[in-house]
């Protein structure tokens, strides 16, 4: 039986509602607090891309497979590619530290998908900074509008929320960068339903497909917007229809649509949180608690008899979280709670190079046997309760119920990122970082993104 919404031309479809909102969004419409957050996300994402390491083989493969000529540059390596190819390579690099900005309620990382798209198209089209910020606002808000209320169900089906929903963020960014009208943008979003992909088996086995999930989502957004600009159309009810995205991919009947214009935007970008350390977001709260305990009480790794980590049942069951090493690849370590806590405790912090150096056989995995991950129905997603049993001393306990403390301001993010300056691949990293901050702070006044991208190129 045909859903009445599929024949009712007087009621706008979900993609038509979003298309009108995206096409009409201007920089001046963005509240100051959201502009500040977008600048912070841009700074965070670009530093994560610049300081990514241990991906030479993967990046060479990505460059070889995405080699169409163009005017957009790849970060760090500086190769010129088409906008779609540059977005692919740069998205792969930006997510490679396993340290991304995140909508925690969506299990999704918007920046590593949307930022490469907006910057690649800005280079190709020589557009100004205000349009880049408007496109990023459209991307972050569209991701939340499409995914809110659906993330838990899509995870149960073994699909990764970041890539399955992220393609709508990249499409929104690309559509706004290309100045598509409302109808074209709606079609682009409908086409994006045909590019949603990414399973979580890679987390279970420790293989590196998670990077190309992000890269595919970035590239697909540019393809969908370009197709729509050229006249390619899509189903009106691509999201909510009887055979649409929500029923087919998520396994749910559609929730009520986002509010149509002229209703104001309900801004959600400020809710984005940042990972203070590399590795899976699920492990950030327990690692934060453990390192805070160690600083407060001064215990050494040798004095720790056992660590028990209680997570929400869904987080504890997430693929790869409870695995112990040795691992076949660094990906296994990036997801593993026992590994991340063991490495953090032994080193006083956790560094990206720890995943590359320690994933294989070694003493760190013997230590991780002392760390147990459990699921507790009383703990919310992303929260943690930690119990540390000392060989000589009391049993210490602490808990963290949500991640709002990780929704860092520009100043807090700057302090954290300043500590990564030694990991920049050039000797003048400190000067480049200062120039990058200045370029982002003044992006709304910039005629091009050249000054920004020069800080991240050879």
VODOMAR-553961 format. One line per field, with one value per residue (C-alpha): residue in one letter; x, y, z. Coordinates in nm, 2 decimals. Each point is the difference from the previous one (the first is absolute). Layout:
// residues N
r	[a ...]
x	[X ...]
y	[Y ...]
z	[Z ...]
//
This chain:
// residues 458
r	[x x x x x x x x x x x x x x x x x x x x x x x x x x x x x x x x x x x x x x x x x x x x x x x x x x x x x x x x x x x x x x x x x x x x x x x x x x x x x x x x x x x x x x x x x x x x x x x x x x x x x x x x x x x x x x x x x x x x x x x x x x x x x x x x x x x x x x x x x x x x x x x x x x x x x x x x x x x x x x x x x x x x x x x x x x x x x x x x x x x x x x x x x x x x x x x x x x x x x x x x x x x x x x x x x x x x x x x x x x x x x x x x x x x x x x x x x x x x x x x x x x x x x x x x x x x x x x x x x x x x x x x x x x x x x x x x x x x x x x x x x x x x x x x x x x x x x x x x x x x x x x x x x x x x x x x x x x x x x x x x x x x x x x x x x x x x x x x x x x x x x x x x x x x x x x x x x x x x x x x x x x x x x x x x x x x x x x x x x x x x x x x x x x x x x x x x x x x x x x x x x x x x x x x x x x x x x x x x x x x x x x x x x x x x x x x x x x x x x x x x x x x x x x x x x x x x x x x x x x]
x	[0.00 0.14 0.07 -0.23 0.31 0.14 -0.28 -0.08 0.17 -0.14 0.22 0.37 0.21 0.28 0.27 -0.20 -0.02 0.37 0.08 -0.18 0.18 0.35 -0.04 -0.11 0.26 0.24 0.29 -0.19 -0.27 0.24 0.00 0.33 0.03 -0.04 0.26 0.24 -0.07 0.05 0.34 0.10 -0.11 0.20 0.31 -0.03 -0.06 0.29 0.24 -0.11 0.06 0.35 0.11 -0.13 0.29 0.05 -0.22 0.25 -0.10 -0.37 0.04 0.21 -0.28 -0.26 0.20 0.05 -0.37 -0.11 0.22 -0.22 0.17 -0.14 0.07 -0.07 0.30 0.05 0.10 0.36 0.10 -0.10 -0.11 -0.25 -0.32 -0.36 -0.22 -0.16 0.34 0.16 -0.30 0.04 0.37 -0.04 -0.29 0.20 0.29 -0.22 -0.16 0.32 0.10 -0.33 -0.05 -0.30 -0.27 -0.32 -0.37 -0.01 -0.37 0.04 0.32 0.12 0.30 -0.11 0.33 0.22 -0.26 -0.13 0.32 0.19 -0.30 -0.04 0.37 0.05 -0.29 0.11 0.34 -0.15 -0.26 0.22 -0.28 0.02 0.01 -0.36 -0.13 0.23 -0.14 -0.36 0.07 0.14 -0.30 -0.23 0.20 0.01 -0.37 -0.12 0.19 -0.19 -0.33 0.02 0.15 -0.16 -0.21 0.13 0.36 -0.06 -0.21 0.26 0.27 -0.20 0.00 0.38 0.03 0.23 -0.19 0.29 0.00 -0.37 -0.12 0.32 -0.07 -0.29 0.23 0.25 -0.29 -0.13 0.35 0.05 -0.35 0.05 0.36 -0.14 -0.29 -0.26 -0.36 -0.25 -0.13 0.35 0.11 -0.30 0.09 0.36 -0.11 -0.22 0.29 0.21 -0.22 0.15 0.35 -0.06 0.24 0.24 -0.01 0.16 0.17 0.33 -0.02 -0.06 0.31 0.22 0.02 0.03 -0.32 -0.13 0.22 -0.14 -0.35 0.06 0.18 -0.28 -0.26 0.19 0.05 -0.36 -0.13 0.18 -0.12 -0.37 0.01 0.16 -0.25 -0.29 0.16 0.01 -0.37 0.00 -0.31 -0.09 -0.31 -0.19 -0.04 0.35 0.03 -0.35 -0.16 -0.13 0.32 0.21 0.31 -0.15 -0.19 0.27 0.32 -0.12 -0.29 -0.23 -0.30 0.09 -0.02 -0.17 0.18 0.22 -0.19 -0.05 0.07 -0.07 0.05 0.35 0.29 0.04 0.37 0.18 0.36 0.09 -0.06 0.30 0.27 0.37 0.21 0.27 0.22 0.02 -0.20 -0.37 -0.23 -0.16 0.33 0.06 -0.20 0.16 0.35 -0.06 -0.11 0.30 0.25 -0.16 0.01 0.37 0.09 -0.20 0.12 0.34 -0.02 0.23 -0.11 0.18 -0.23 -0.31 -0.15 -0.32 -0.21 -0.37 -0.17 -0.38 -0.15 -0.35 -0.11 0.00 0.35 0.14 -0.13 0.12 0.23 0.37 -0.05 0.07 0.27 0.35 0.31 0.24 -0.18 0.08 -0.03 -0.01 -0.37 -0.06 0.18 -0.18 -0.33 0.11 -0.09 0.25 0.28 -0.08 -0.02 0.32 0.20 -0.13 0.08 0.35 0.09 -0.20 -0.18 -0.10 0.17 -0.08 0.34 -0.09 -0.25 0.26 0.28 -0.18 -0.28 0.20 0.15 0.13 -0.03 -0.28 -0.24 0.10 -0.09 -0.33 -0.11 -0.05 -0.27 -0.35 -0.28 -0.36 -0.35 -0.23 -0.36 0.02 0.28 -0.10 0.17 0.35 0.01 0.22 0.05 0.36 0.13 0.38 0.13 0.34 0.25 0.08 -0.27 -0.37 -0.23 -0.07 -0.32 -0.12 -0.27 -0.09 -0.36 0.03 0.25 -0.10 0.34 0.15 -0.20 0.31 0.01 0.25 0.24 -0.02 0.04 0.30 0.17 -0.04 0.11 0.30 0.13 0.00 0.24 0.30 -0.20 -0.03 0.20 0.20 0.26 -0.20 -0.31 -0.04 0.00 -0.24 -0.24 -0.01 -0.07 -0.27 -0.18 0.02 -0.13 -0.30 -0.08 -0.01 -0.16 -0.32 0.20 0.21 -0.06 0.15 0.12 0.36 0.15 -0.17 0.11 0.36 0.06 -0.08 0.20 0.37]
y	[0.00 0.34 0.25 0.30 0.22 -0.14 0.15 0.32 0.28 0.27 -0.13 0.04 -0.32 -0.03 0.08 0.29 0.15 -0.04 0.11 0.33 0.05 -0.07 0.20 0.31 -0.01 0.30 0.07 0.29 -0.25 -0.19 0.10 0.12 -0.30 -0.24 0.20 -0.04 -0.37 -0.05 0.18 -0.22 -0.31 0.12 0.05 -0.33 -0.19 0.15 -0.06 -0.36 -0.03 0.16 -0.21 -0.34 -0.25 -0.36 0.01 0.03 -0.33 0.08 0.36 -0.12 -0.24 0.27 0.24 -0.26 -0.09 0.37 0.17 0.22 0.34 0.31 0.31 -0.14 -0.11 -0.29 0.09 -0.05 -0.17 0.30 -0.20 0.17 -0.19 0.05 0.12 -0.34 -0.18 0.25 -0.02 -0.38 0.00 0.28 -0.16 -0.32 0.19 0.22 -0.31 -0.20 0.09 -0.14 0.34 0.19 0.24 -0.18 0.02 -0.25 -0.06 -0.10 -0.20 0.21 0.22 0.29 0.19 -0.26 -0.04 0.36 0.20 -0.17 0.06 0.37 0.07 -0.19 0.17 0.34 -0.06 -0.12 0.28 0.27 0.09 0.20 -0.09 0.10 -0.26 -0.26 0.07 0.00 -0.34 -0.14 0.12 -0.17 -0.32 -0.02 0.09 -0.23 -0.30 0.06 0.05 -0.32 -0.22 0.11 -0.29 -0.26 -0.06 -0.28 -0.20 0.03 -0.12 -0.31 -0.08 0.00 0.33 0.28 0.32 0.23 -0.11 -0.11 0.34 0.20 -0.01 0.24 0.24 0.00 0.04 0.30 0.16 -0.06 0.12 0.32 0.05 -0.04 0.24 -0.25 0.11 -0.16 -0.26 -0.10 -0.03 -0.23 -0.22 -0.01 -0.12 -0.26 -0.13 -0.02 -0.28 -0.21 0.06 -0.08 -0.28 -0.14 -0.31 -0.04 -0.33 0.18 0.09 -0.37 -0.11 0.31 0.07 0.35 0.04 0.26 0.26 -0.05 0.00 0.37 0.06 -0.15 0.21 0.32 -0.08 -0.11 0.34 0.18 -0.26 0.03 0.38 0.00 -0.24 0.21 0.32 -0.18 -0.09 -0.34 -0.05 -0.23 -0.14 0.26 -0.23 -0.15 0.03 -0.07 -0.21 -0.35 -0.13 0.30 0.04 -0.01 -0.32 -0.17 0.10 0.08 -0.24 0.26 0.19 0.36 0.24 0.34 0.22 0.29 0.33 0.17 0.36 0.26 -0.17 0.10 -0.24 -0.20 0.02 -0.32 0.07 0.12 -0.35 -0.14 -0.14 -0.06 -0.30 0.12 -0.30 -0.22 -0.32 -0.10 0.25 -0.27 -0.04 0.37 0.03 -0.29 0.10 0.36 -0.14 -0.23 0.27 0.24 -0.26 -0.06 0.37 0.05 -0.31 -0.05 -0.38 -0.18 -0.26 -0.27 0.08 -0.06 -0.35 0.04 0.26 -0.06 0.22 0.01 0.14 0.01 -0.33 0.13 0.15 -0.31 -0.21 0.23 -0.20 0.00 0.18 -0.29 -0.17 -0.05 -0.02 -0.08 0.12 -0.06 0.38 0.33 0.02 -0.27 0.21 0.32 -0.16 -0.20 0.13 -0.22 0.11 0.37 0.00 -0.22 0.22 0.32 -0.12 -0.12 0.32 0.26 0.08 -0.15 0.09 -0.09 -0.17 -0.24 -0.17 -0.05 -0.10 -0.22 -0.18 -0.32 -0.24 0.18 0.05 0.26 -0.29 -0.19 0.31 0.04 -0.34 0.19 0.22 -0.13 0.16 -0.06 0.12 0.16 0.10 0.28 0.18 0.23 -0.02 0.16 0.00 -0.22 -0.12 -0.09 -0.21 -0.03 -0.26 0.08 -0.26 0.23 0.25 0.05 -0.09 0.32 0.08 0.28 0.05 0.22 0.00 0.22 0.17 0.37 0.07 -0.10 0.26 0.22 0.37 0.15 0.08 -0.35 -0.16 0.23 -0.11 -0.36 0.04 0.20 -0.32 -0.16 0.25 -0.24 -0.25 0.24 -0.14 0.32 0.17 0.32 -0.16 0.27 0.28 -0.19 -0.07 0.37 0.09 -0.27 0.14 0.35 -0.11 -0.18 0.29 0.23 -0.25 0.20 0.29 -0.21 0.01 -0.35 -0.29 0.03 0.14 -0.27 -0.29 0.12 -0.07 -0.37 -0.05 -0.06]
z	[0.00 -0.10 0.29 -0.05 0.05 -0.32 -0.21 0.20 -0.19 0.24 0.29 -0.04 0.03 0.25 -0.26 -0.13 0.35 0.05 -0.35 0.05 0.33 -0.13 -0.32 0.19 0.28 0.00 0.22 0.16 0.11 0.22 0.37 0.14 0.23 -0.30 -0.20 0.29 0.02 -0.37 0.01 0.29 -0.19 -0.30 0.21 0.17 -0.33 -0.19 0.29 0.01 -0.37 0.02 0.29 -0.13 -0.02 -0.10 -0.31 -0.28 -0.17 0.03 -0.12 -0.30 -0.09 0.03 -0.21 -0.27 -0.01 0.00 -0.25 -0.21 -0.07 0.15 0.21 0.35 0.21 0.23 0.35 0.11 -0.33 -0.22 -0.31 -0.23 -0.06 -0.10 0.29 0.04 0.00 0.24 0.24 0.00 0.08 0.26 0.17 0.03 0.16 0.23 0.16 0.03 0.35 0.12 0.16 -0.14 0.09 0.09 0.04 0.29 -0.02 -0.37 0.03 -0.29 -0.10 -0.22 -0.04 -0.16 -0.28 -0.04 0.03 -0.28 -0.23 0.07 -0.03 -0.32 -0.17 0.13 -0.17 -0.32 -0.02 0.17 0.23 0.32 0.36 0.08 -0.24 0.16 0.34 -0.13 -0.17 0.32 0.20 -0.25 0.03 0.38 0.03 -0.28 0.16 0.32 -0.17 -0.21 0.28 0.32 0.15 -0.24 0.10 0.25 -0.25 -0.28 0.23 0.08 -0.37 0.00 -0.20 0.11 0.07 -0.10 -0.36 -0.03 0.10 -0.08 -0.37 0.06 0.18 -0.29 -0.25 0.19 0.00 -0.37 -0.09 0.19 -0.14 -0.36 0.08 -0.10 0.03 0.23 -0.25 -0.12 0.37 0.07 -0.29 0.11 0.35 -0.16 -0.21 0.32 0.12 -0.28 0.15 0.36 0.11 0.25 0.22 0.34 -0.07 -0.03 0.37 0.09 -0.21 0.03 -0.37 -0.15 -0.20 0.25 -0.17 -0.35 0.15 0.09 -0.33 -0.21 0.18 -0.07 -0.36 -0.05 0.12 -0.28 -0.25 0.11 -0.01 -0.34 -0.14 0.13 -0.14 -0.34 0.02 0.15 0.22 0.29 0.17 0.20 0.30 -0.01 0.37 0.14 -0.28 0.03 -0.15 0.10 0.21 0.34 -0.05 -0.22 0.18 0.35 0.03 0.15 -0.10 -0.05 0.29 -0.06 -0.26 0.09 0.02 -0.34 -0.07 0.12 0.34 0.13 0.01 0.32 0.02 0.13 -0.11 0.35 0.13 -0.19 0.23 -0.06 0.09 0.24 -0.09 -0.31 -0.02 0.02 0.16 0.22 0.18 0.06 0.32 0.18 -0.12 0.12 0.34 0.03 -0.09 0.24 0.28 -0.08 0.02 0.32 0.19 -0.16 -0.03 -0.24 -0.26 0.21 0.30 -0.20 0.06 -0.20 -0.19 -0.05 -0.26 -0.01 -0.32 -0.13 -0.14 -0.35 0.03 0.16 -0.28 -0.28 -0.23 0.12 0.33 0.23 -0.22 0.14 -0.20 -0.15 -0.32 -0.36 -0.08 0.18 -0.06 0.27 0.25 -0.10 0.10 0.30 0.35 0.17 -0.23 0.02 0.38 0.04 -0.23 0.16 0.35 -0.09 -0.19 0.20 -0.32 -0.34 -0.32 -0.36 -0.04 0.28 -0.23 -0.27 0.24 0.25 -0.18 -0.06 0.26 0.31 0.38 -0.04 -0.09 0.31 0.20 -0.18 0.15 0.32 -0.16 -0.04 -0.20 0.12 -0.10 0.25 -0.08 0.25 -0.19 -0.30 -0.33 0.00 0.38 0.21 0.36 0.09 0.29 0.05 0.25 0.13 0.13 0.29 0.08 -0.04 -0.29 -0.19 -0.18 -0.23 -0.26 -0.29 -0.13 -0.31 -0.23 0.02 0.16 -0.34 -0.19 0.01 -0.07 -0.25 0.28 0.16 -0.34 -0.08 0.33 -0.09 -0.36 0.09 0.16 -0.34 -0.16 0.03 -0.21 -0.30 -0.29 -0.05 0.21 0.00 0.16 0.26 -0.25 -0.23 0.29 0.09 -0.37 -0.02 0.31 -0.15 -0.34 0.16 0.23 -0.31 -0.24 -0.02 -0.14 -0.24 -0.38 -0.03 0.22 -0.13 0.32 0.21 -0.22 -0.05 0.37 -0.07 -0.32 -0.07]
//
